[in-house]
Amino acid sequence: MSELKGIRSINPQLFSLWIAIGSIIMLFGAWTSAYIVKQSAGNWLEFTIPSAFYFSTACIIASSITLHIAYKSFLDEKEGLYKGFLVTSLFLGIVFIALQYIGWTQLFNMGVDFRLNVSGSFFYLITGAHAAHVLGGIASLIVAIIHAFSLDFKVTSKRKNRFQLTLHYWHFVDILWVYLLIFLIIIK
């Protein structure tokens, strides 16, 4: 038992989040692998990725940066910056979802729907499933904003832990989107 004294304990909530993230990575890994296999089978519709998806990428990267600034401001007890950047992160997350929808609409207007060809089906599946995960992150941001504006401002280990969970998840969906977009560009 004395050997374990020097080892930091692992936050069980953060550990659980990373287990969930691992399963999400495996899910998207399976879908991107299936995309490659199905593409090599032939009868694959080639199409240009709509510009809205590139603009949405800039939004989600910016939201990750603003959320990180909000977290640092929280730790530094800069309440105004913390709240402002937290709200900005939520706004950028919502803009990301709106741009995804615009991108799907552009894709549909180009004649690519999810029934016509499996390439369109995979594109909608992968980007739609990612958007669903972003919506989960948006829900977490909304809870963080409710806490920021309804509770007295105080940095506690419990609030820091909650914010860390949101931050880790949001950075994950950001990195996942960048991977997916690069994958979809390269695989063409």
C-alpha positions in Angstrom: 0.0 0.0 0.0 2.9 2.4 0.8 4.0 2.0 -2.9 0.8 3.6 -4.1 1.2 6.8 -1.9 3.2 8.6 -4.6 0.8 7.7 -7.4 -1.8 10.4 -8.2 -5.3 9.0 -8.2 -7.1 9.1 -11.4 -10.3 11.1 -11.5 -13.0 8.4 -12.2 -15.2 10.8 -14.2 -12.3 11.8 -16.4 -11.3 8.2 -16.8 -14.9 7.3 -17.8 -14.9 10.1 -20.3 -11.7 8.8 -21.9 -13.2 5.3 -22.1 -16.2 6.8 -23.9 -14.0 8.7 -26.2 -12.1 5.5 -26.9 -15.3 3.8 -28.0 -16.3 6.8 -30.2 -12.8 6.6 -31.8 -13.4 2.9 -32.6 -16.8 3.7 -34.0 -15.5 6.4 -36.4 -12.5 4.2 -37.2 -14.8 1.4 -38.2 -16.9 3.8 -40.4 -13.8 5.3 -42.1 -12.4 1.8 -42.7 -15.7 0.7 -44.2 -15.7 3.8 -46.4 -12.3 2.7 -47.8 -13.4 -0.8 -48.4 -16.7 0.1 -50.0 -15.0 2.8 -52.2 -12.6 0.2 -53.6 -15.6 -2.0 -54.6 -16.5 0.4 -57.4 -19.7 2.2 -58.3 -18.6 5.2 -56.2 -19.9 8.7 -56.9 -17.2 11.3 -56.7 -18.3 14.8 -55.5 -16.8 18.0 -54.2 -17.1 18.7 -50.5 -19.2 21.8 -50.1 -17.5 24.9 -48.9 -19.7 25.1 -45.8 -17.8 22.2 -44.3 -14.5 24.2 -44.5 -16.1 27.2 -42.8 -17.5 24.9 -40.1 -14.0 23.6 -39.5 -12.8 27.1 -38.8 -15.7 27.5 -36.3 -15.1 24.4 -34.4 -11.3 25.1 -34.1 -12.1 28.6 -33.0 -14.6 27.3 -30.4 -11.9 24.9 -29.0 -9.6 27.9 -28.6 -12.2 30.1 -27.0 -13.2 27.3 -24.6 -9.6 26.8 -23.6 -9.3 30.5 -22.9 -12.5 30.3 -20.8 -11.0 27.5 -18.8 -7.7 29.3 -18.2 -9.7 32.4 -17.3 -11.8 30.3 -14.8 -8.6 29.0 -13.2 -7.1 32.5 -13.1 -10.4 33.8 -11.5 -11.1 36.2 -14.3 -14.8 35.9 -14.2 -15.7 38.3 -17.0 -13.3 36.6 -19.5 -14.4 33.2 -18.3 -18.1 33.9 -18.9 -17.5 35.8 -22.2 -15.4 33.1 -23.8 -17.7 30.3 -22.5 -20.7 32.0 -24.3 -18.5 32.6 -27.4 -17.6 28.9 -27.5 -21.3 27.9 -27.4 -22.1 30.4 -30.1 -19.3 29.0 -32.3 -20.6 25.4 -31.6 -24.1 26.4 -32.8 -22.6 28.0 -35.9 -20.7 24.8 -36.6 -24.0 22.8 -36.5 -25.7 25.4 -38.7 -22.8 25.3 -41.3 -23.0 21.5 -41.3 -26.7 21.7 -42.2 -25.9 24.2 -44.9 -23.2 21.8 -46.2 -25.7 18.9 -46.3 -28.1 21.2 -48.1 -25.4 22.1 -50.7 -24.5 18.5 -51.1 -28.2 17.5 -51.6 -28.6 20.3 -54.2 -25.5 18.9 -56.0 -27.5 15.7 -56.5 -25.8 13.8 -53.7 -28.4 12.3 -51.3 -28.1 9.4 -48.9 -30.2 7.0 -51.1 -28.7 7.4 -54.5 -25.2 6.1 -53.9 -23.3 4.6 -51.0 -20.7 7.4 -51.2 -23.3 9.9 -50.2 -24.7 7.6 -47.6 -21.3 7.3 -45.9 -20.7 11.1 -46.1 -24.0 11.8 -44.4 -23.5 9.1 -41.8 -20.0 10.2 -40.8 -20.7 13.9 -40.7 -24.2 13.5 -39.2 -22.9 11.2 -36.4 -20.2 13.7 -35.7 -22.7 16.5 -35.5 -24.7 14.5 -33.0 -21.6 14.2 -30.8 -21.2 18.0 -31.1 -24.8 18.5 -30.0 -23.9 16.5 -26.9 -21.0 18.9 -26.4 -23.3 21.9 -26.9 -25.6 20.5 -24.2 -22.6 20.3 -21.9 -21.7 23.9 -22.7 -25.2 25.0 -21.9 -24.9 23.4 -18.5 -21.5 25.1 -18.0 -23.1 28.4 -18.9 -26.0 27.9 -16.5 -23.4 27.1 -13.7 -21.3 30.1 -14.7 -24.2 32.6 -14.5 -26.4 31.1 -11.7 -23.7 30.1 -9.1 -21.5 32.4 -7.2 -18.2 32.7 -8.9 -15.7 30.5 -7.0 -13.1 28.1 -8.3 -13.6 24.8 -6.5 -12.3 21.4 -7.3 -15.8 20.2 -8.2 -16.4 23.0 -10.7 -12.9 22.7 -12.1 -13.6 18.9 -12.6 -16.9 19.6 -14.4 -15.3 22.2 -16.6 -12.4 19.9 -17.4 -14.8 17.2 -18.6 -16.5 19.6 -20.9 -13.1 20.9 -22.1 -11.7 17.5 -22.9 -14.8 16.4 -24.7 -15.0 19.6 -26.7 -11.4 19.3 -27.8 -12.0 15.7 -28.7 -14.9 16.5 -31.0 -12.8 19.3 -32.5 -9.9 16.9 -33.3 -12.3 14.2 -34.5 -13.8 16.7 -37.0 -10.4 17.8 -38.3 -9.5 14.1 -38.8 -12.8 13.3 -40.6 -12.5 16.3 -42.9 -8.8 15.4 -43.8 -9.9 11.8 -44.3 -12.7 12.8 -46.6 -10.4 15.1 -48.6 -7.6 12.6 -48.9 -9.7 9.6 -49.7 -11.2 11.2 -52.8 
